[in-house]
C-alpha cells in the first residue's frame, strides 16, 4: 500500500519555507510523504498529487471555491494561518469576517496560534470546538533551541540595526496598488472610506520610517539593514538609499537570523517584533506620528520599546550601541505568550504533525475524479494544458518554491535530527516532495 500523502500549501517561501519544511520533517518521520506546493499554482498541482490531507495557509473568501472542491474530492483539510493571523487589528471584525465569508465548514482542523484566537473563533459559533487545536505556529519554533542553531550569522559577523518595514499595501510587490486596494476591500470588513484613511495613515507612517532611517544612519559606527515585508517591493528602498554607504536593503532567507544577530529591531506595527522579543532582542516601535488606535497592531506595540519622537529614537539607538544586552520590556513576554501563543518551545510543528497523523485517512477517490473536480471548467483545463506546455505562466513574478533553498534547509535540519530526510522535484509539476532519506 502506498504511503499517505500530505500537501503543505506555501504562500510566500521567504516567510514560510523554513517552518513548513520543519513540519514536513516531523510528518516524514511518521511515515508520511509530504509535498510542498506553491499557493499560486495550487489547483493544478494538488489535482496531480491527489493528497489525502492538505494544510492550507488560510480560510478566506478568495480560496472558498478551492476549499469546497477539496472537500468534494474527499481530501481532509487543515488550516494554519501563516500570515500573522494572531495579531491582526481586531479578531472579531477581521478574522471572523473572513471565516464567515470563506469555506469554514469545509475545513476539518484549525491550527491556532493561541488562546485569544481560540476564544474569538469559539465565541463566533461558526466552528465547533472539536475542530480547533491550539498548537502555536511553527514559524516561532526557530526562535529557540534547537532550531535556532540552523542559522549562521547572515551579515558576515558585522553589527547592525535591523529595520523591518511593513507597507505592502502602499508598495505591493506582486500586484498593482489598485489591485491591493481591491483585495483589501474584498477580504476586510472596512468601507472604502476607512481604507482611504488607513492608506493615508500608512503613508504618513512610512514617511517617518524613512526619516528615522536617514537620521540614525548619521550616527557614528552604525550599520543599518532594511528588510521589507515579504509582499513589499524592495526597489522603493533601494532607490531611496542607493547613495548611503551604511544602509543596505536585503530580503534574503528567513527574518529570524537577521533579527537574532541584530543590535535591535526598528519597526512600526510589524509582527516580527514578536520574534525579536522571544529571542531577547529589543524591538523599537516608531510611535510617531500618532495615528488612530483602530489601525494599530496591539501585540507588536506592547512588546516594544517605544520611541515617541526622533530624538528618543536616537537616544535608544545610542544606548543600545553601548550595551546590546540591555533588554527592556521583557516582562511583557509572559503576557503575550499566555494570551496569544501556546508556547515558545520549539514544539509547534511537532504538535501539528501529531494531529495530522491522527486525522489523515486514505482518500479513495480516483485521480481522474479528483482532477475533474478541481479543474472543473474548460477554461481551467486549457490553462492547465498551457502551463504544461510552458506557454502560460500563472504568476509572472516568481513565487515558486526554490529547490536549492529547500535542499539547503533540509541539510541544516538533518544536522540536528537523528532521522534524516531528503527532497526531490515532483516529476508531474513544480511541487517538491520530501521523504525519508534512504
C-alpha positions as CSV (number, residue, x, y, z in Angstrom):
1,X,0.0,0.0,0.0
2,X,1.2,3.5,-0.8
3,X,2.2,6.0,1.8
4,X,-0.2,8.6,3.0
5,X,0.3,11.9,1.3
6,X,0.1,15.4,2.8
7,X,0.3,18.6,0.8
8,X,1.5,21.8,2.5
9,X,0.5,25.0,0.8
10,X,3.2,27.7,0.9
11,X,2.1,31.3,0.4
12,X,5.4,33.1,0.5
13,X,8.6,31.0,0.6
14,X,10.6,33.8,2.1
15,X,8.5,33.8,5.2
16,X,7.1,30.2,5.3
17,X,9.6,27.8,3.8
18,X,11.7,27.0,6.9
19,X,8.7,26.4,9.2
20,X,6.9,24.2,6.6
21,X,10.0,22.1,6.0
22,X,10.3,21.6,9.8
23,X,6.6,20.4,9.8
24,X,7.3,18.2,6.8
25,X,10.3,16.6,8.6
26,X,8.0,15.6,11.5
27,X,5.4,14.2,9.1
28,X,8.0,12.2,7.2
29,X,9.2,10.7,10.5
30,X,5.7,9.4,10.9
31,X,6.0,7.5,7.5
32,X,4.0,10.1,5.5
33,X,5.0,11.6,2.1
34,X,4.9,15.4,2.0
35,X,4.6,17.7,-0.9
36,X,5.4,21.5,-0.7
37,X,3.1,23.3,-3.1
38,X,3.0,26.9,-4.1
39,X,-0.3,28.6,-3.4
40,X,-0.1,30.3,-6.7
41,X,-0.4,27.1,-8.7
42,X,-2.2,25.1,-6.1
43,X,-5.2,23.9,-8.1
44,X,-3.2,22.1,-10.9
45,X,-0.5,20.8,-8.5
46,X,-3.0,19.4,-6.0
47,X,-5.0,17.8,-8.8
48,X,-1.9,15.9,-9.8
49,X,-0.7,15.0,-6.3
50,X,-4.1,13.8,-5.1
51,X,-3.2,14.2,-1.4
52,X,-5.0,12.5,1.5
53,X,-4.6,15.7,3.6
54,X,-3.9,19.3,2.7
55,X,-2.8,22.1,5.0
56,X,-3.9,25.5,3.6
57,X,-2.4,28.8,4.6
58,X,-5.7,30.5,5.4
59,X,-9.5,30.4,5.1
60,X,-10.8,33.5,3.2
61,X,-13.3,34.4,0.5
62,X,-10.6,34.1,-2.2
63,X,-10.0,30.4,-1.6
64,X,-13.6,29.4,-0.8
65,X,-14.3,27.7,-4.1
66,X,-10.9,25.8,-3.9
67,X,-11.7,24.5,-0.4
68,X,-15.1,23.4,-1.4
69,X,-13.6,21.5,-4.3
70,X,-11.1,19.8,-2.0
71,X,-14.0,18.8,0.3
72,X,-15.9,17.3,-2.6
73,X,-12.7,15.4,-3.6
74,X,-12.7,13.7,-0.1
75,X,-9.4,15.4,0.9
76,X,-9.1,16.2,4.6
77,X,-8.4,19.9,5.1
78,X,-6.4,21.6,7.8
79,X,-5.9,25.4,8.1
80,X,-2.9,27.2,9.6
81,X,-2.8,30.9,9.1
82,X,0.8,31.7,8.2
83,X,0.5,35.4,7.7
84,X,0.3,36.5,11.3
85,X,-3.4,36.0,12.0
86,X,-3.0,36.0,15.7
87,X,-2.1,39.7,15.8
88,X,-4.4,41.3,13.3
89,X,-6.1,44.5,14.4
90,X,-9.4,43.1,15.5
91,X,-10.0,39.4,15.6
92,X,-13.8,39.6,15.5
93,X,-14.0,42.2,12.8
94,X,-11.2,40.8,10.6
95,X,-10.5,37.1,11.2
96,X,-14.2,36.1,11.9
97,X,-15.4,38.2,9.0
98,X,-13.0,36.3,6.6
99,X,-14.0,32.9,8.1
100,X,-17.7,33.7,7.7
101,X,-17.2,34.6,4.1
102,X,-14.9,31.6,3.4
103,X,-15.5,27.9,3.3
104,X,-15.1,27.4,7.0
105,X,-17.5,24.4,7.0
106,X,-15.2,22.6,4.6
107,X,-12.2,22.6,7.0
108,X,-11.6,19.7,9.4
109,X,-8.9,21.2,11.6
110,X,-7.9,24.7,12.5
111,X,-4.4,25.0,14.0
112,X,-4.4,28.2,16.1
113,X,-1.6,30.3,17.5
114,X,-3.0,30.8,21.0
115,X,-5.9,31.2,23.4
116,X,-7.1,34.6,22.2
117,X,-7.6,33.3,18.7
118,X,-9.3,30.2,20.0
119,X,-11.7,32.1,22.2
120,X,-12.6,34.5,19.4
121,X,-13.4,31.7,16.9
122,X,-15.3,29.7,19.6
123,X,-17.3,32.8,20.6
124,X,-18.3,33.3,17.0
125,X,-20.1,30.0,17.0
126,X,-19.1,29.2,13.4
127,X,-16.6,26.4,14.2
128,X,-17.2,23.7,16.7
129,X,-14.5,23.2,19.5
130,X,-13.5,19.7,18.3
131,X,-12.1,21.3,15.1
132,X,-10.0,23.8,17.0
133,X,-6.4,23.0,18.1
134,X,-4.2,25.4,20.0
135,X,-0.7,24.4,18.6
136,X,1.2,27.7,18.2
137,X,2.9,28.4,14.9
138,X,5.9,26.5,13.5
139,X,7.4,29.9,12.5
140,X,8.3,30.6,16.1
141,X,9.9,27.2,16.7
142,X,13.0,28.7,15.2
143,X,13.1,31.4,17.9
144,X,14.5,28.8,20.4
145,X,16.8,25.8,20.7
146,X,17.5,23.6,18.9
147,X,16.2,25.1,15.7
148,X,17.8,28.5,16.0
149,X,21.1,26.7,15.5
150,X,20.4,26.0,11.8
151,X,21.2,29.7,11.1
152,X,24.6,31.2,10.5
153,X,25.2,34.9,11.0
154,X,23.6,36.5,7.9
155,X,25.7,39.6,7.7
156,X,29.3,38.3,7.8
157,X,29.6,38.9,11.5
158,X,29.0,42.7,11.3
159,X,27.0,44.6,13.9
160,X,23.8,46.2,12.5
161,X,20.4,47.6,13.4
162,X,17.6,46.0,11.5
163,X,14.6,47.9,10.1
164,X,11.7,45.7,9.2
165,X,9.2,47.6,7.1
166,X,5.5,46.7,6.8
167,X,3.9,48.6,3.9
168,X,2.8,46.1,1.3
169,X,-0.5,48.0,0.9
170,X,1.5,51.0,-0.3
171,X,4.2,49.2,-2.3
172,X,2.9,45.8,-3.3
173,X,5.4,43.5,-4.9
174,X,3.1,41.0,-6.6
175,X,0.2,43.2,-7.8
176,X,-0.6,46.8,-8.5
177,X,-1.6,49.3,-5.9
178,X,-5.2,49.3,-7.3
179,X,-5.3,45.6,-7.0
180,X,-4.0,45.7,-3.5
181,X,-6.8,48.1,-2.5
182,X,-9.4,45.9,-4.2
183,X,-8.0,42.8,-2.3
184,X,-8.1,44.7,1.0
185,X,-11.7,45.8,0.4
186,X,-12.8,42.3,-0.6
187,X,-11.2,40.5,2.3
188,X,-11.7,43.0,5.1
189,X,-14.7,44.4,6.8
190,X,-13.7,48.0,6.1
191,X,-15.5,50.5,4.0
192,X,-13.7,52.3,1.1
193,X,-13.7,55.5,3.3
194,X,-11.9,53.6,6.1
195,X,-9.4,52.1,3.6
196,X,-8.6,55.5,2.3
197,X,-8.0,56.7,5.9
198,X,-5.8,53.7,6.5
199,X,-3.8,54.3,3.4
200,X,-3.2,57.9,4.3
201,X,-2.1,57.0,7.8
202,X,0.2,54.2,6.4
203,X,1.9,56.7,4.0
204,X,2.5,59.1,6.9
205,X,3.9,56.3,9.0
206,X,6.1,55.2,6.1
207,X,7.5,58.7,5.7
208,X,8.5,58.8,9.3
209,X,10.2,55.4,9.0
210,X,12.3,56.8,6.1
211,X,13.1,60.0,8.0
212,X,14.1,57.8,11.0
213,X,16.5,55.6,9.0
214,X,18.2,58.7,7.5
215,X,18.6,60.2,11.0
216,X,20.1,57.2,12.7
217,X,22.3,56.5,9.6
218,X,24.2,59.6,10.6
219,X,25.2,58.3,14.0
220,X,28.8,57.1,14.3
221,X,29.7,53.4,13.7
222,X,26.2,52.2,12.8
223,X,25.2,49.8,10.0
224,X,21.5,49.6,9.0
225,X,19.9,46.7,7.2
226,X,16.4,47.3,5.8
227,X,14.3,44.2,5.3
228,X,11.0,44.9,3.6
229,X,7.9,42.8,4.2
230,X,7.8,39.6,2.0
231,X,4.9,41.1,0.0
232,X,6.5,44.6,-0.3
233,X,8.6,45.9,-3.2
234,X,12.1,46.4,-2.0
235,X,13.1,48.5,-5.1
236,X,11.4,51.5,-3.4
237,X,14.0,51.4,-0.6
238,X,16.9,50.6,-2.9
239,X,16.2,53.7,-4.9
240,X,16.0,55.9,-1.8
241,X,19.1,54.6,-0.1
242,X,21.3,53.8,-3.1
243,X,23.9,56.5,-2.0
244,X,24.0,55.6,1.7
245,X,27.2,53.6,2.4
246,X,26.0,52.2,5.7
247,X,22.4,51.3,4.7
248,X,21.6,48.1,2.8
249,X,18.3,46.7,1.6
250,X,18.4,42.9,1.9
251,X,15.5,40.5,1.6
252,X,17.1,37.0,1.7
253,X,16.0,34.0,3.7
254,X,14.1,33.9,6.9
255,X,13.8,37.1,9.0
256,X,14.7,35.2,12.2
257,X,18.6,35.1,11.8
258,X,18.5,38.7,10.8
259,X,16.6,39.6,14.0
260,X,18.7,37.3,16.2
261,X,22.0,38.8,15.2
262,X,20.9,42.4,15.2
263,X,21.6,45.1,17.8
264,X,17.9,45.9,17.8
265,X,14.8,45.7,15.5
266,X,13.2,49.0,14.5
267,X,9.6,48.8,13.2
268,X,6.1,50.2,13.0
269,X,3.4,47.6,13.7
270,X,5.4,44.7,12.4
271,X,4.7,41.2,13.8
272,X,8.5,40.4,13.6
273,X,8.7,42.4,16.9
274,X,7.4,39.2,18.5
275,X,10.2,37.1,17.1
276,X,12.6,39.8,18.5
277,X,11.1,39.7,21.9
278,X,11.1,35.9,22.1
279,X,14.8,35.9,21.2
280,X,15.6,38.7,23.8
281,X,16.3,41.3,21.1
282,X,15.0,44.8,21.7
283,X,12.1,45.7,19.3
284,X,11.9,49.5,19.0
285,X,8.5,50.8,17.9
286,X,8.3,54.1,15.9
287,X,5.3,55.8,17.7
288,X,5.3,59.0,15.7
289,X,3.2,60.3,14.1
290,X,0.3,59.5,16.4
291,X,-2.5,57.8,14.4
292,X,-5.8,56.1,15.1
293,X,-5.5,53.2,17.5
294,X,-8.1,51.4,15.3
295,X,-5.3,50.7,12.8
296,X,-2.5,49.8,15.1
297,X,-1.2,46.3,15.9
298,X,-1.6,45.9,19.7
299,X,0.7,43.0,20.4
300,X,3.9,44.2,18.5
301,X,3.4,47.6,20.1
302,X,3.2,46.1,23.6
303,X,6.5,44.1,23.4
304,X,8.5,47.0,22.1
305,X,10.5,49.9,23.5
306,X,8.6,53.0,22.3
307,X,10.3,55.9,20.6
308,X,7.8,58.8,20.7
309,X,9.9,61.1,18.6
310,X,13.1,61.2,16.5
311,X,15.2,62.4,19.5
312,X,14.0,59.5,21.6
313,X,14.9,57.0,18.8
314,X,18.4,58.4,18.5
315,X,18.8,58.1,22.3
316,X,17.6,54.5,22.4
317,X,19.9,53.5,19.5
318,X,22.9,55.2,21.0
319,X,22.2,53.4,24.3
320,X,22.0,50.0,22.6
321,X,25.2,50.7,20.7
322,X,26.9,50.7,24.1
323,X,25.0,47.8,25.5
324,X,23.2,45.4,23.2
325,X,22.2,43.2,26.2
326,X,20.1,45.9,27.8
327,X,16.8,44.2,27.2
328,X,13.7,46.2,28.0
329,X,10.0,45.3,28.3
330,X,10.9,41.6,28.8
331,X,8.1,41.4,31.5
332,X,5.5,41.6,28.7
333,X,6.6,38.3,27.1
334,X,4.7,36.2,29.6
335,X,1.6,38.2,29.0
336,X,1.9,37.9,25.2
337,X,2.7,34.2,25.2
338,X,0.0,33.2,27.7
339,X,-2.7,35.1,25.8
340,X,-1.7,35.0,22.1
341,X,0.5,31.9,21.8
342,X,0.5,28.3,23.1
343,X,4.2,28.5,24.0
344,X,7.6,29.3,22.5
345,X,9.2,25.9,23.0
346,X,10.1,24.7,19.5
347,X,7.3,22.1,19.5
348,X,4.5,23.7,17.5
349,X,5.4,21.8,14.2
350,X,5.6,18.6,16.2
351,X,2.2,19.1,17.7
352,X,0.6,19.8,14.3
353,X,2.2,16.8,12.8
354,X,0.8,14.6,15.6
355,X,-2.7,15.9,15.0
356,X,-2.5,15.5,11.2
357,X,-1.1,11.9,11.6
358,X,-4.2,11.0,13.7
359,X,-6.7,12.7,11.4
360,X,-5.4,11.6,8.0
361,X,-7.0,8.7,6.1
362,X,-6.5,7.2,2.7
363,X,-8.6,9.1,0.0
364,X,-10.4,6.5,-2.1
365,X,-11.3,8.9,-5.0
366,X,-9.5,8.2,-8.2
367,X,-7.0,10.5,-9.9
368,X,-9.5,11.2,-12.8
369,X,-12.3,12.1,-10.4
370,X,-10.1,14.5,-8.3
371,X,-8.6,16.0,-11.5
372,X,-12.1,16.7,-12.9
373,X,-13.5,18.1,-9.7
374,X,-10.6,20.6,-9.2
375,X,-10.2,21.5,-12.8
376,X,-13.9,21.6,-13.5
377,X,-14.2,24.1,-16.3
378,X,-12.9,24.2,-19.9
379,X,-11.0,27.4,-19.0
380,X,-9.1,25.8,-16.1
381,X,-8.3,22.7,-18.2
382,X,-7.0,24.9,-21.1
383,X,-4.9,27.0,-18.7
384,X,-3.5,23.7,-17.1
385,X,-2.5,22.5,-20.6
386,X,-0.8,25.8,-21.5
387,X,1.1,25.6,-18.2
388,X,2.3,22.1,-19.0
389,X,3.5,23.3,-22.4
390,X,5.2,26.3,-20.8
391,X,3.1,28.6,-22.9
392,X,1.4,30.3,-19.9
393,X,2.7,31.3,-16.5
394,X,0.0,32.0,-13.9
395,X,2.4,34.0,-11.8
396,X,4.5,36.5,-13.7
397,X,6.6,37.5,-10.7
398,X,8.4,34.4,-9.3
399,X,6.9,33.0,-6.2
400,X,7.8,29.4,-6.9
401,X,9.5,27.2,-4.3
402,X,13.2,27.1,-4.9
403,X,14.5,23.6,-4.8
404,X,18.0,24.7,-3.8
405,X,16.6,26.6,-0.8
406,X,14.6,23.6,0.2
407,X,17.7,21.3,-0.1
408,X,19.8,23.8,2.0
409,X,17.3,23.9,4.8
410,X,16.9,20.2,4.8
411,X,20.7,19.8,5.1
412,X,20.7,22.1,8.2
413,X,17.8,20.3,9.8
414,X,19.5,16.9,9.2
415,X,22.4,18.1,11.2
416,X,20.1,18.4,14.2
417,X,17.8,15.4,13.6
418,X,18.6,11.7,14.2
419,X,16.2,10.7,11.3
420,X,17.3,12.2,8.0
421,X,15.1,13.5,5.3
422,X,15.6,14.3,1.6
423,X,13.8,16.0,-1.2
424,X,13.2,15.7,-4.9
425,X,11.3,17.6,-7.6
426,X,8.0,16.0,-8.2
427,X,8.0,14.7,-11.7
428,X,4.5,15.9,-12.6
429,X,4.7,19.5,-11.5
430,X,6.7,22.1,-9.6
431,X,5.9,20.8,-6.2
432,X,8.7,19.4,-4.1
433,X,8.4,16.0,-2.4
434,X,10.0,15.5,1.0
435,X,10.6,11.9,2.1
436,X,12.8,9.8,4.5
437,X,16.4,9.6,3.3
438,X,17.3,6.1,2.1
